[in-house]
């Protein structure tokens, strides 16, 4: 028939090449796939990557979400959670397994933000951070209020207006912070820590206006919640509208429905304070009048008692005895003063007949004679000492080596300062010094003679 058959050309693949080829084909066909299933075998190692299996009936596929995408999740995946995964279908070459490199993950049904909110709420509630007994009381009249919010926010102006109206003398410290976005939780936490470190306010208000769940997501941050829970200063949460709830509302010491309501709650108005003060004064006055009336009545009853009459008789007897003793003391004091007056008059009369000037004149003459005698004796003693000193000085001068030098003699010393008495102690060329009566000479030995 003229037909010729050629067998198909056989191509032998290497395993890696085959897997790479299939991987390229699959990634081209399924570069952006949305897959729904149930999470199982979930793992979150320290590297930050997430690994789990996505199941649907008897079918399953492995999923990996790398750290760059995992850190953007608003909730924490867990086994049994029904989710929708968006990512790229690929093959893990080392094991030849089909897997999804996920870029986005959301729970099916409830949104990711709501799920993250519920998960964190359950976790912190189990730790006791929402317990009423750990809430700190809000001071009724704080002198300094710290506000953590955006400096450009309208809620800040609302709060300041309310505080000015209710109690204009209060001091306000503002810590500007972002209240929306990735940096918001970190900056609000820094504000709460700042006021605690400096201890310069009595109460802290964390404020933000209303918004969507995404706008309020920063106030569902775990780090911010723990910072507020650890605050030593009472914290009031004023985030969103009355129907908005965040994690900060649960850990704060007091939740205000709105920022303006927080300003109303944080400080009482001056009129309220004055009214309360007036009411307390009236209550105190009525209580004091009542107590005085009851005391007077009790005192009247006691005064009519027989025992009280006997006690009054004893008191009168003691008073009479005191008066008698006081009279006797007055008489004794008067007699003592009269005796002293008589004695003083006697002494004054004796002094008037005694000429004190003559006595003083005689004492002065005797003192002058003694002084002259003492001066004469001291002069003689000094003269004797002077003569003796001059004699000793003459003896010392006659014995002084300097006096001998004055007669033309000299003292000769070797180079070491020793006095020379013999020529054998020096050699020709040695340095010597000569002490004269006036000055010294330094020379060298050029010749010596025994």
C-alpha positions as CSV (number, residue, x, y, z in Angstrom):
1,X,0.0,0.0,0.0
2,X,3.0,2.3,0.3
3,X,2.4,3.2,4.0
4,X,5.3,3.6,6.4
5,X,4.9,3.8,10.2
6,X,7.3,5.7,12.4
7,X,7.3,5.1,16.1
8,X,6.7,8.3,18.2
9,X,9.8,9.9,19.4
10,X,10.4,9.1,23.1
11,X,11.2,12.0,25.3
12,X,12.7,11.3,28.7
13,X,12.1,14.0,31.4
14,X,14.2,14.6,34.4
15,X,12.0,14.9,37.5
16,X,13.0,18.5,38.3
17,X,12.5,19.6,34.7
18,X,9.0,17.9,34.5
19,X,7.9,19.5,37.8
20,X,9.3,22.9,36.7
21,X,7.4,22.6,33.4
22,X,4.1,21.7,35.0
23,X,4.6,24.4,37.6
24,X,5.1,27.0,34.9
25,X,2.0,25.9,33.1
26,X,-0.1,25.8,36.3
27,X,1.1,29.2,37.4
28,X,0.3,30.7,34.0
29,X,-3.2,29.2,34.0
30,X,-4.0,29.9,37.8
31,X,-2.1,33.1,38.6
32,X,-5.0,34.6,40.5
33,X,-7.4,32.0,42.0
34,X,-10.0,32.3,44.7
35,X,-10.5,29.1,46.6
36,X,-12.9,28.3,49.5
37,X,-12.4,25.6,52.1
38,X,-11.8,24.7,55.7
39,X,-8.5,25.2,57.5
40,X,-6.7,22.2,59.0
41,X,-3.2,21.4,60.2
42,X,-2.5,25.1,60.8
43,X,1.1,26.0,61.7
44,X,2.7,29.4,62.5
45,X,6.4,29.0,63.0
46,X,8.8,31.7,64.3
47,X,9.7,32.7,60.7
48,X,6.3,34.4,60.4
49,X,5.1,32.3,57.5
50,X,1.7,30.5,57.8
51,X,1.1,26.9,56.7
52,X,-2.2,25.0,56.6
53,X,-4.3,22.7,54.5
54,X,-7.5,23.8,52.8
55,X,-10.1,21.0,52.8
56,X,-13.4,20.6,51.0
57,X,-15.0,17.1,51.5
58,X,-12.3,14.6,50.5
59,X,-10.3,17.0,48.5
60,X,-7.5,19.1,50.0
61,X,-4.7,21.4,48.9
62,X,-1.8,22.8,50.9
63,X,-1.5,26.6,51.4
64,X,1.4,28.7,52.3
65,X,1.2,32.4,53.2
66,X,4.5,34.2,53.5
67,X,5.3,36.7,56.2
68,X,4.9,39.8,54.0
69,X,1.3,38.9,53.5
70,X,0.6,37.2,56.8
71,X,1.5,40.4,58.8
72,X,-1.4,42.2,57.1
73,X,-4.1,39.8,58.4
74,X,-6.6,41.3,60.7
75,X,-7.5,38.0,62.4
76,X,-5.6,34.8,63.3
77,X,-6.4,31.7,61.3
78,X,-7.3,28.6,63.2
79,X,-8.3,24.9,62.5
80,X,-11.9,24.5,61.5
81,X,-12.3,28.0,60.2
82,X,-14.1,28.4,56.8
83,X,-12.1,30.8,54.7
84,X,-11.6,32.2,51.2
85,X,-8.1,32.2,49.9
86,X,-6.8,34.3,47.0
87,X,-3.4,33.4,45.6
88,X,-1.3,31.7,42.9
89,X,-1.5,28.0,42.4
90,X,2.0,26.5,42.2
91,X,4.0,23.4,42.8
92,X,6.5,22.9,45.7
93,X,9.3,21.3,43.7
94,X,11.1,19.7,46.6
95,X,8.1,17.4,47.3
96,X,6.2,17.8,44.0
97,X,3.1,18.9,45.8
98,X,0.4,21.2,44.5
99,X,-0.1,24.2,46.8
100,X,-1.4,27.7,46.9
101,X,0.8,30.7,47.6
102,X,-1.8,32.8,49.3
103,X,-1.7,36.6,49.2
104,X,-5.1,37.3,50.8
105,X,-7.2,35.5,53.3
106,X,-10.7,36.3,54.7
107,X,-13.1,34.3,56.8
108,X,-16.3,33.3,55.2
109,X,-19.4,34.9,56.7
110,X,-18.0,37.3,59.3
111,X,-15.5,39.8,58.1
112,X,-11.8,39.6,59.1
113,X,-12.0,42.7,61.3
114,X,-15.0,41.4,63.2
115,X,-13.4,38.0,63.6
116,X,-10.1,39.6,64.9
117,X,-12.2,41.7,67.3
118,X,-14.0,38.6,68.7
119,X,-10.8,36.6,69.0
120,X,-8.9,39.4,70.8
121,X,-11.9,40.1,73.0
122,X,-12.2,36.5,74.1
123,X,-8.5,36.3,74.8
124,X,-8.3,39.4,76.9
125,X,-11.5,38.6,78.7
126,X,-10.1,35.2,79.7
127,X,-7.0,37.0,81.1
128,X,-9.3,39.2,83.3
129,X,-8.5,42.5,81.6
130,X,-12.2,43.4,81.4
131,X,-12.9,42.5,85.1
132,X,-14.8,45.3,87.0
133,X,-12.6,44.9,90.1
134,X,-9.5,46.0,88.2
135,X,-11.1,49.3,87.0
136,X,-9.7,52.4,88.7
137,X,-12.1,55.1,89.9
138,X,-12.2,58.3,88.0
139,X,-11.4,61.4,90.1
140,X,-14.4,63.7,90.4
141,X,-12.4,67.0,90.2
142,X,-9.1,66.4,88.4
143,X,-6.9,69.4,88.2
144,X,-5.0,68.1,85.1
145,X,-6.4,66.1,82.2
146,X,-4.4,64.3,79.5
147,X,-5.9,63.9,76.1
148,X,-4.5,61.5,73.5
149,X,-6.0,62.3,70.0
150,X,-5.3,63.9,66.7
151,X,-4.4,67.6,67.0
152,X,-6.5,68.4,64.0
153,X,-9.6,66.3,65.0
154,X,-12.9,68.0,65.5
155,X,-13.4,65.9,68.7
156,X,-10.5,67.8,70.4
157,X,-12.3,71.1,69.9
158,X,-15.5,69.6,71.2
159,X,-13.8,68.3,74.3
160,X,-12.0,71.6,75.0
161,X,-15.3,73.6,74.6
162,X,-17.1,71.3,77.0
163,X,-14.3,71.6,79.6
164,X,-14.2,75.4,79.2
165,X,-17.9,75.6,79.8
166,X,-18.0,73.3,82.8
167,X,-14.9,74.2,84.6
168,X,-12.6,76.7,82.9
169,X,-9.8,76.4,85.5
170,X,-8.9,72.8,84.7
171,X,-5.5,72.3,83.0
172,X,-5.4,70.2,79.8
173,X,-2.3,68.4,78.3
174,X,-2.6,67.1,74.7
175,X,-0.5,64.3,73.3
176,X,-1.0,64.5,69.5
177,X,-1.3,61.1,67.9
178,X,-2.7,59.5,64.7
179,X,-6.1,57.9,65.3
180,X,-6.4,56.0,62.0
181,X,-3.9,53.9,60.0
182,X,-1.1,51.5,60.7
183,X,0.8,53.9,63.0
184,X,-2.2,54.9,65.1
185,X,-2.1,52.1,67.7
186,X,1.6,52.7,68.3
187,X,1.2,56.5,68.7
188,X,-1.8,56.2,71.0
189,X,0.1,53.7,73.1
190,X,3.1,56.1,73.3
191,X,0.8,58.8,74.6
192,X,-0.6,56.7,77.4
193,X,2.9,55.6,78.4
194,X,4.1,59.3,78.2
195,X,1.5,60.4,80.8
196,X,2.3,57.5,83.1
197,X,6.1,58.1,82.9
198,X,5.8,61.8,83.7
199,X,2.8,61.4,86.1
200,X,1.6,64.9,85.2
201,X,-2.1,64.3,84.8
202,X,-4.9,62.9,87.0
203,X,-6.9,61.2,84.2
204,X,-6.3,60.2,80.6
205,X,-8.9,60.5,77.8
206,X,-8.3,58.5,74.6
207,X,-10.6,60.1,72.0
208,X,-11.6,59.7,68.3
209,X,-14.7,60.5,66.3
210,X,-16.9,57.9,64.7
211,X,-16.1,55.9,61.5
212,X,-16.3,52.5,59.8
213,X,-14.9,49.3,61.3
214,X,-11.7,49.8,59.2
215,X,-11.3,53.4,60.6
216,X,-11.6,52.2,64.2
217,X,-9.3,49.1,63.7
218,X,-6.4,50.8,65.5
219,X,-8.3,50.7,68.7
220,X,-8.7,46.9,68.5
221,X,-4.9,46.5,68.7
222,X,-3.7,44.1,71.4
223,X,-0.6,46.1,72.3
224,X,-2.7,49.3,72.8
225,X,-5.2,47.3,74.9
226,X,-2.5,46.0,77.2
227,X,-0.9,49.4,77.5
228,X,-4.2,50.9,78.7
229,X,-4.8,48.0,81.0
230,X,-1.3,48.5,82.6
231,X,-1.8,52.3,83.0
232,X,-1.5,53.5,86.6
233,X,-3.6,56.6,85.7
234,X,-7.3,56.1,85.1
235,X,-8.2,56.0,81.4
236,X,-11.5,57.0,79.8
237,X,-12.3,55.6,76.3
238,X,-14.1,58.1,74.0
239,X,-13.8,56.3,70.7
240,X,-16.5,56.5,68.0
241,X,-20.2,56.9,68.5
242,X,-22.4,55.4,71.2
243,X,-23.1,52.3,69.0
244,X,-19.4,51.7,68.2
245,X,-17.5,49.3,70.5
246,X,-13.7,48.6,70.4
247,X,-11.3,46.6,72.6
248,X,-10.2,49.9,74.2
249,X,-13.7,50.4,75.5
250,X,-13.5,47.2,77.4
251,X,-10.1,47.6,79.0
252,X,-10.5,51.3,79.8
253,X,-11.6,52.3,83.3
254,X,-14.6,54.1,81.9
255,X,-16.3,54.2,78.5
256,X,-17.9,57.4,77.3
257,X,-20.5,57.2,74.5
258,X,-19.0,60.1,72.6
259,X,-15.9,62.3,73.1
260,X,-18.2,65.2,74.2
261,X,-19.8,62.9,76.8
262,X,-16.2,62.0,78.0
263,X,-15.6,65.7,78.7
264,X,-18.9,65.8,80.6
265,X,-18.0,62.7,82.6
266,X,-14.4,63.6,83.4
267,X,-15.2,66.8,85.3
268,X,-18.2,68.1,87.1
269,X,-19.4,71.6,86.3
270,X,-18.6,74.5,88.7
271,X,-22.3,74.9,89.3
272,X,-22.7,71.3,90.3
273,X,-19.8,71.6,92.7
274,X,-21.2,74.8,94.2
275,X,-24.7,73.2,94.5
276,X,-23.2,70.1,96.1
277,X,-21.2,72.3,98.5
278,X,-24.3,74.3,99.5
279,X,-26.2,71.1,100.1
280,X,-23.5,69.7,102.3
281,X,-23.3,72.9,104.3
282,X,-27.0,72.8,104.9
283,X,-26.9,69.1,105.9
284,X,-24.0,69.8,108.2
285,X,-25.8,72.8,109.8
286,X,-28.9,70.8,110.4
287,X,-26.9,67.9,111.9
288,X,-25.0,70.3,114.2
289,X,-28.3,72.0,115.4
290,X,-29.8,68.6,116.0
291,X,-26.8,67.4,117.9
292,X,-26.7,70.6,120.0
293,X,-30.4,70.3,120.8
294,X,-30.0,66.6,121.9
295,X,-27.0,67.6,123.9
296,X,-28.8,70.4,125.7
297,X,-31.7,68.1,126.5
298,X,-29.4,65.4,127.9
299,X,-27.6,68.0,129.9
300,X,-30.9,69.3,131.4
301,X,-31.8,65.8,132.4
302,X,-28.5,65.2,134.0
303,X,-28.6,68.5,135.9
304,X,-31.9,67.4,137.6
305,X,-30.3,64.1,138.8
306,X,-29.5,63.7,142.5
307,X,-25.9,62.6,141.7
308,X,-25.3,65.8,139.8
309,X,-26.5,67.9,142.8
310,X,-24.0,66.1,145.1
311,X,-21.3,66.6,142.5
312,X,-22.1,70.4,142.4
313,X,-21.9,70.5,146.2
314,X,-18.4,69.0,146.1
315,X,-17.4,71.4,143.4
316,X,-18.6,74.4,145.5
317,X,-16.6,73.1,148.5
318,X,-13.5,72.8,146.3
319,X,-14.1,76.3,145.0
320,X,-14.4,77.7,148.6
321,X,-11.1,75.9,149.6
322,X,-9.4,77.4,146.5
323,X,-10.6,80.9,147.5
324,X,-9.3,80.4,151.1
325,X,-5.9,79.2,149.9
326,X,-5.6,82.1,147.5
327,X,-6.4,84.6,150.3
328,X,-3.8,83.0,152.6
329,X,-1.2,83.1,149.8
330,X,-2.0,86.8,149.2
331,X,-1.4,87.6,152.9
332,X,1.9,85.6,153.1
333,X,3.1,87.4,149.9
334,X,2.3,90.8,151.3
335,X,4.1,90.1,154.6
336,X,7.2,88.8,152.7
337,X,7.2,92.0,150.6
338,X,6.9,94.2,153.7
339,X,9.9,92.4,155.3
340,X,12.0,92.9,152.3
341,X,11.2,96.6,152.2
342,X,12.2,97.1,155.8
343,X,15.5,95.3,155.2
344,X,16.2,97.4,152.1
345,X,15.6,100.6,154.1
346,X,18.1,99.5,156.8
347,X,20.8,98.7,154.2
348,X,20.2,102.0,152.4
349,X,20.6,104.0,155.7
350,X,23.9,102.2,156.5
351,X,25.3,103.0,153.0
352,X,24.4,106.7,153.3
353,X,26.7,107.0,156.5
354,X,29.6,105.2,154.8
355,X,31.9,107.4,152.5
356,X,32.8,105.1,149.7
357,X,35.0,107.6,148.0
358,X,37.6,107.6,150.8
359,X,37.8,103.9,150.7
360,X,38.3,103.9,147.0
361,X,41.0,106.6,147.2
362,X,43.0,104.6,149.7
363,X,42.7,101.5,147.6
364,X,43.9,103.4,144.5
365,X,47.0,104.8,146.3
366,X,48.0,101.3,147.6
367,X,47.5,99.9,144.1
368,X,49.8,102.7,142.6
369,X,52.6,101.9,145.2
370,X,52.4,98.2,144.3
371,X,52.5,98.9,140.6
372,X,55.6,101.1,140.9
373,X,57.4,98.4,143.0
374,X,56.5,95.8,140.5
375,X,57.8,97.9,137.6
376,X,61.1,98.5,139.4
377,X,61.5,94.8,140.1
378,X,60.8,93.8,136.5
379,X,63.2,96.5,135.2
380,X,66.0,95.0,137.4
381,X,65.2,91.5,136.3
382,X,65.3,92.5,132.6
383,X,68.6,94.3,133.0
384,X,70.2,91.2,134.6
385,X,68.9,89.0,131.8
386,X,70.3,91.4,129.2
387,X,73.8,91.5,130.7
388,X,73.8,87.7,130.9
389,X,72.7,87.4,127.3
390,X,75.4,89.7,126.1
391,X,78.0,87.7,128.0
392,X,76.8,84.4,126.4
393,X,76.8,86.1,123.0
394,X,80.5,87.1,123.4
395,X,81.4,83.6,124.4
396,X,79.6,82.1,121.4
397,X,81.3,84.5,119.0
398,X,84.7,83.6,120.4
399,X,84.0,79.9,119.9
400,X,82.3,80.2,116.5
401,X,84.2,78.7,113.5
402,X,83.3,81.8,111.5
403,X,85.4,83.9,113.9
404,X,88.4,81.7,113.1
405,X,87.8,82.2,109.4
406,X,87.8,86.0,110.0
407,X,91.4,85.6,111.1
408,X,92.4,84.3,107.6
409,X,91.8,80.6,108.0
410,X,89.8,78.5,105.5
411,X,87.9,75.1,105.4
412,X,88.5,72.8,102.5
413,X,86.0,70.1,101.4
414,X,86.3,67.3,98.8
415,X,83.8,66.8,96.0
416,X,81.5,64.9,98.4
417,X,81.4,67.6,100.9
418,X,83.7,66.0,103.5
419,X,86.2,68.2,105.4
420,X,89.8,67.5,104.3
421,X,92.4,67.1,107.0
422,X,94.9,65.0,105.1
423,X,96.3,65.3,101.5
424,X,96.0,61.5,101.1
425,X,92.3,61.8,100.7
426,X,92.5,63.7,97.4
427,X,94.3,63.1,94.1
428,X,95.6,65.4,91.5
429,X,92.6,66.6,89.3
430,X,90.0,66.2,92.1
431,X,87.5,68.9,92.6
432,X,87.6,70.7,95.9
433,X,85.7,73.6,97.5
434,X,87.1,76.1,100.0
435,X,84.9,78.0,102.6
436,X,86.3,81.4,103.5
437,X,84.9,83.9,106.0
438,X,83.0,85.5,103.1
439,X,82.0,83.1,100.3
440,X,83.4,79.9,98.8
441,X,85.9,78.9,96.2
442,X,85.8,75.9,93.9
443,X,89.1,74.6,92.4
444,X,90.9,71.5,91.1
445,X,94.0,69.9,92.7
446,X,97.0,70.4,90.4
447,X,99.6,69.4,92.8
448,X,99.8,67.9,96.3
449,X,102.6,67.6,98.8
450,X,102.7,65.1,101.7
